[in-house]
Amino acid sequence: MIPTPEAYSFTRYLSAKKSVDDRALNRLVWQSLSQALPLAAPGAPLRVLEIGAGAGAMFERMLAWGLLKYADYTAIDLNEENIANALQQLPSWAARRGYRTQLDPDNSLAFTGHGLQVSLRLEAIDLFDFIARQPGRWGWDLLVAHAFLDLMDIPAVLPPLFGLCKPGGLFYFTINFDGATLLEPAIDPAFDELVQNLYHRTMDERRIDGQPSGDSRAGRHLFHQIRNAGAEIIAAGASDWVVIPGPRGYPQDAAYFLHFIVHTIHQALAGHAQLDALRFERWIAARHAQIQRGELVYIAHQLDYAGRVMV
């Protein structure tokens, strides 16, 4: 069933996206980060900061995939609904995996069990407000940004972000979009390409409070932007979203994920002067119908990075 416009839920999209991200994340980059992390122990936890944390998917992943055992984890996101959803669902997620959770007096969640000792503090706050209130360096050991930096003015945000890390601290930047949105099978190749190009242009032209806020080729641009901001890259690799139907249709909630992507393109380009309105509406309807029939293949090219802050 195709969701009606008012039925689209960003929270459900984030949930549906988790399995897509799990398949996409570059394992070489993940392993390189794991090998570079300093040793942590009870009383000497790893200090982790995640920006744009959504509903906690990366935190779940780092616990489930064994990256973190002893850690103090701070996760921030501008969206209060995301933070509230994370606080609501993380205890039940942990219980299903045999972990115990406890709400501490400072409103952080403590996760224990199976050799795990991790404290999580969640906060709904603007990134720049968070940076501004930090009294100098906080000395984070690991900075995480998942599917987030391509929504920012990266040259402006990287230096203050790296300033939150201790010298030699690590960063992990994942699912950074890099200029390719592929939808197959084609409907009208020329029109398909026009929609793709205009959609990418909306990313490049996005402004928040008059400032640039997006880059359709953020993945490739990060190579020199990271170095210019005083950090070195340990590993980098592709983390493409690849969503294809199987014999029984799309896995998990991937059909909803695809409907949401098509809906996002629709929202971004509705009324665009370079698109015939009726033709575009038919194009959007045809893409939704392809998902309904289990035909649509979706690929988005992205890049992951792990590295070390040298400043």
C-alpha positions as CSV (number, residue, x, y, z in Angstrom):
1,M,0.0,0.0,0.0
2,I,1.4,3.4,-1.0
3,P,1.4,5.7,2.1
4,T,-0.6,8.9,1.7
5,P,1.5,12.1,2.1
6,E,0.2,12.8,5.6
7,A,1.0,9.2,6.7
8,Y,4.7,9.4,6.1
9,S,6.6,9.1,9.3
10,F,10.3,10.1,9.6
11,T,10.6,7.9,12.7
12,R,9.4,4.9,10.7
13,Y,11.8,5.9,7.9
14,L,14.7,5.9,10.3
15,S,13.7,2.4,11.5
16,A,13.3,1.1,8.0
17,K,16.7,2.6,7.0
18,K,18.6,0.8,9.7
19,S,18.7,-2.6,7.9
20,V,19.6,-0.8,4.6
21,D,22.5,1.0,6.4
22,D,23.6,-2.3,8.0
23,R,24.1,-3.8,4.6
24,A,25.7,-0.6,3.2
25,L,28.3,0.3,5.8
26,N,31.8,-0.4,4.6
27,R,33.3,-3.3,6.6
28,L,36.9,-2.4,5.9
29,V,36.3,1.1,7.3
30,W,34.6,-0.4,10.3
31,Q,37.4,-2.8,10.9
32,S,40.0,-0.1,10.6
33,L,38.2,2.0,13.1
34,S,37.9,-0.9,15.5
35,Q,41.6,-1.6,15.3
36,A,42.5,2.1,15.9
37,L,40.3,2.5,19.0
38,P,42.2,2.9,22.2
39,L,41.8,0.3,24.9
40,A,39.0,0.9,27.3
41,A,38.3,-0.7,30.7
42,P,36.0,-0.3,33.7
43,G,36.9,3.1,35.2
44,A,38.5,4.2,31.9
45,P,35.7,4.2,29.4
46,L,35.9,5.4,25.8
47,R,34.3,8.8,25.4
48,V,32.1,9.0,22.3
49,L,30.1,11.8,20.8
50,E,27.6,11.2,18.1
51,I,26.0,14.1,16.2
52,G,22.8,13.8,14.3
53,A,22.1,10.6,16.2
54,G,18.5,10.1,15.1
55,A,16.8,7.5,17.1
56,G,19.9,5.7,18.2
57,A,20.6,3.2,15.3
58,M,24.3,3.7,15.3
59,F,24.5,3.3,19.1
60,E,22.6,0.0,18.8
61,R,24.9,-1.1,16.0
62,M,28.1,-0.3,17.9
63,L,26.9,-2.4,20.8
64,A,25.4,-5.3,18.7
65,W,28.5,-5.5,16.5
66,G,30.9,-5.5,19.5
67,L,32.7,-2.2,18.9
68,L,32.0,-0.8,22.3
69,K,32.3,-2.5,25.7
70,Y,33.3,0.3,28.1
71,A,32.1,3.7,27.0
72,D,30.5,7.0,27.9
73,Y,28.4,7.8,24.9
74,T,26.7,11.2,24.2
75,A,24.2,11.3,21.4
76,I,22.7,14.6,20.2
77,D,20.0,15.4,17.6
78,L,18.0,18.5,16.8
79,N,14.7,16.5,16.5
80,E,13.1,16.0,19.9
81,E,10.9,13.2,18.5
82,N,14.0,11.3,17.6
83,I,15.5,11.6,21.1
84,A,12.1,10.7,22.7
85,N,11.8,7.6,20.4
86,A,15.4,6.5,21.3
87,L,14.7,6.8,25.1
88,Q,11.5,4.8,24.6
89,Q,12.8,1.9,22.4
90,L,16.4,1.4,23.5
91,P,15.6,-0.4,26.8
92,S,13.4,-3.0,25.1
93,W,16.0,-3.3,22.3
94,A,18.6,-4.0,25.0
95,A,16.4,-6.5,26.9
96,R,15.9,-8.6,23.7
97,R,19.7,-9.0,23.6
98,G,20.2,-9.8,27.2
99,Y,21.4,-6.4,28.4
100,R,20.2,-4.7,31.5
101,T,19.3,-1.0,31.5
102,Q,19.0,1.5,34.2
103,L,17.9,5.2,34.2
104,D,20.6,7.1,36.1
105,P,19.9,10.3,38.1
106,D,21.4,12.5,35.3
107,N,18.8,11.0,32.9
108,S,21.4,8.9,31.1
109,L,20.8,5.2,30.4
110,A,23.3,2.6,31.7
111,F,23.7,-0.6,29.8
112,T,25.3,-3.7,31.5
113,G,25.6,-7.4,30.9
114,H,27.7,-9.8,28.9
115,G,30.8,-7.8,29.9
116,L,29.3,-4.5,28.8
117,Q,29.4,-1.2,30.7
118,V,28.1,1.7,28.6
119,S,26.5,4.9,29.7
120,L,24.3,6.8,27.1
121,R,23.3,10.4,27.4
122,L,20.7,11.6,24.8
123,E,20.0,15.3,24.2
124,A,17.8,17.2,21.7
125,I,20.0,20.2,20.9
126,D,21.2,22.1,17.9
127,L,24.8,21.1,16.9
128,F,26.2,24.6,17.0
129,D,24.5,25.3,20.3
130,F,26.1,22.2,21.7
131,I,29.5,23.3,20.4
132,A,29.2,26.8,21.7
133,R,28.5,25.6,25.3
134,Q,31.6,23.4,25.5
135,P,34.3,25.1,27.5
136,G,37.3,24.5,25.3
137,R,38.2,20.9,24.4
138,W,36.2,18.2,25.9
139,G,38.6,15.5,24.8
140,W,36.3,13.1,23.1
141,D,38.0,9.9,22.0
142,L,35.6,9.2,19.1
143,L,33.4,11.5,17.0
144,V,30.6,9.9,15.0
145,A,28.4,11.4,12.3
146,H,26.1,8.9,10.5
147,A,24.2,10.0,7.4
148,F,24.5,13.6,8.6
149,L,27.5,15.6,7.2
150,D,26.1,15.8,3.7
151,L,23.3,18.0,5.2
152,M,25.8,20.5,6.5
153,D,28.3,23.2,5.4
154,I,31.2,20.7,5.9
155,P,34.1,23.2,5.6
156,A,32.5,25.4,8.3
157,V,31.5,22.6,10.6
158,L,34.6,20.3,10.6
159,P,37.1,22.6,12.4
160,P,34.8,23.2,15.5
161,L,33.9,19.5,15.5
162,F,37.4,18.4,15.5
163,G,38.1,20.9,18.2
164,L,35.9,18.8,20.5
165,C,38.2,15.8,20.1
166,K,41.4,15.2,22.0
167,P,44.6,15.3,19.8
168,G,44.8,11.9,18.3
169,G,41.1,11.3,18.8
170,L,39.2,9.3,16.1
171,F,36.3,10.1,13.8
172,Y,33.8,7.9,12.0
173,F,31.8,9.6,9.2
174,T,29.4,7.3,7.4
175,I,26.8,7.2,4.6
176,N,28.0,10.5,3.0
177,F,26.1,10.9,-0.2
178,D,28.2,11.2,-3.4
179,G,26.2,12.3,-6.4
180,A,24.4,9.2,-7.7
181,T,20.8,8.3,-7.3
182,L,19.8,5.4,-9.5
183,L,16.2,4.2,-10.0
184,E,15.6,1.2,-12.3
185,P,13.9,0.2,-14.5
186,A,13.9,3.4,-16.5
187,I,10.6,5.2,-17.2
188,D,11.9,7.8,-19.6
189,P,15.7,8.0,-19.6
190,A,15.9,11.6,-20.5
191,F,13.2,12.7,-18.0
192,D,14.7,10.3,-15.4
193,E,18.1,12.1,-15.7
194,L,16.5,15.5,-15.5
195,V,14.7,14.6,-12.2
196,Q,17.9,13.2,-10.8
197,N,19.9,16.3,-11.7
198,L,17.3,18.7,-10.3
199,Y,17.0,16.6,-7.2
200,H,20.8,16.8,-6.6
201,R,20.7,20.5,-7.3
202,T,18.3,21.0,-4.4
203,M,20.9,19.5,-2.1
204,D,23.5,22.0,-3.4
205,E,21.2,25.0,-3.1
206,R,19.8,24.2,0.3
207,R,20.1,27.1,2.8
208,I,19.4,27.3,6.5
209,D,19.4,30.8,8.0
210,G,21.1,31.9,4.8
211,Q,24.0,29.5,5.1
212,P,24.8,26.6,2.8
213,S,23.4,23.3,4.2
214,G,24.1,20.4,1.9
215,D,26.4,19.0,-0.8
216,S,25.3,16.4,-3.4
217,R,29.0,15.3,-3.7
218,A,29.9,15.4,-0.1
219,G,31.4,12.0,-0.2
220,R,34.3,12.9,-2.6
221,H,34.7,16.4,-1.2
222,L,35.4,15.0,2.3
223,F,38.8,13.7,1.1
224,H,40.3,17.2,1.0
225,Q,38.0,18.8,3.6
226,I,39.0,16.4,6.3
227,R,42.7,17.1,5.6
228,N,42.2,20.8,5.4
229,A,40.5,20.7,8.8
230,G,43.6,19.1,10.4
231,A,42.8,15.4,10.4
232,E,44.1,12.3,8.6
233,I,42.2,9.5,6.9
234,I,42.8,6.0,8.1
235,A,40.4,4.3,5.8
236,A,37.7,5.2,3.3
237,G,35.3,3.2,1.1
238,A,31.9,3.0,-0.6
239,S,28.8,2.5,1.5
240,D,26.1,2.4,-1.3
241,W,22.5,1.9,-0.5
242,V,21.4,-1.0,-2.7
243,V,17.8,-2.0,-2.3
244,I,16.5,-4.8,-4.6
245,P,13.4,-7.0,-4.4
246,G,13.9,-10.7,-3.7
247,P,11.7,-13.7,-4.5
248,R,9.3,-12.6,-1.7
249,G,9.5,-8.9,-2.3
250,Y,11.7,-6.3,-0.4
251,P,13.4,-7.4,2.8
252,Q,12.1,-6.1,6.2
253,D,10.5,-2.6,5.8
254,A,12.5,-1.7,2.7
255,A,9.4,-1.0,0.7
256,Y,8.4,1.8,3.1
257,F,12.0,3.1,2.9
258,L,11.7,3.2,-0.9
259,H,8.3,4.9,-0.8
260,F,9.8,7.5,1.5
261,I,12.7,8.2,-0.9
262,V,10.3,8.7,-3.8
263,H,8.1,10.9,-1.5
264,T,11.2,13.0,-0.6
265,I,12.0,13.5,-4.3
266,H,8.4,14.6,-4.9
267,Q,8.5,17.1,-2.0
268,A,11.8,18.5,-3.2
269,L,10.7,19.1,-6.8
270,A,7.0,19.7,-6.7
271,G,6.3,22.9,-8.6
272,H,9.8,23.1,-10.1
273,A,9.9,25.5,-13.0
274,Q,11.9,23.1,-15.2
275,L,9.5,20.2,-14.7
276,D,6.2,19.7,-16.5
277,A,3.9,19.3,-13.5
278,L,1.6,16.6,-14.9
279,R,4.5,14.6,-16.3
280,F,6.3,14.8,-13.0
281,E,3.2,13.6,-11.0
282,R,2.8,10.7,-13.4
283,W,6.5,9.9,-13.0
284,I,6.2,9.9,-9.2
285,A,3.1,7.7,-9.4
286,A,4.9,5.3,-11.7
287,R,7.8,4.9,-9.2
288,H,5.5,4.2,-6.4
289,A,3.7,1.6,-8.6
290,Q,7.1,-0.1,-9.3
291,I,7.6,-0.5,-5.6
292,Q,4.1,-1.9,-5.2
293,R,4.9,-4.5,-7.9
294,G,8.3,-5.3,-6.4
295,E,10.1,-4.0,-9.4
296,L,12.1,-1.0,-8.4
297,V,15.8,-1.2,-7.8
298,Y,17.3,1.8,-5.9
299,I,21.0,2.6,-5.6
300,A,22.6,5.6,-3.9
301,H,26.3,6.1,-4.0
302,Q,27.9,7.0,-0.6
303,L,31.3,6.9,1.1
304,D,32.4,6.1,4.7
305,Y,35.5,7.5,6.4
306,A,37.5,6.7,9.5
307,G,40.4,8.8,10.6
308,R,42.4,10.6,13.3
309,V,42.3,14.2,14.5
310,M,45.8,15.7,14.5
311,V,45.1,19.3,15.6
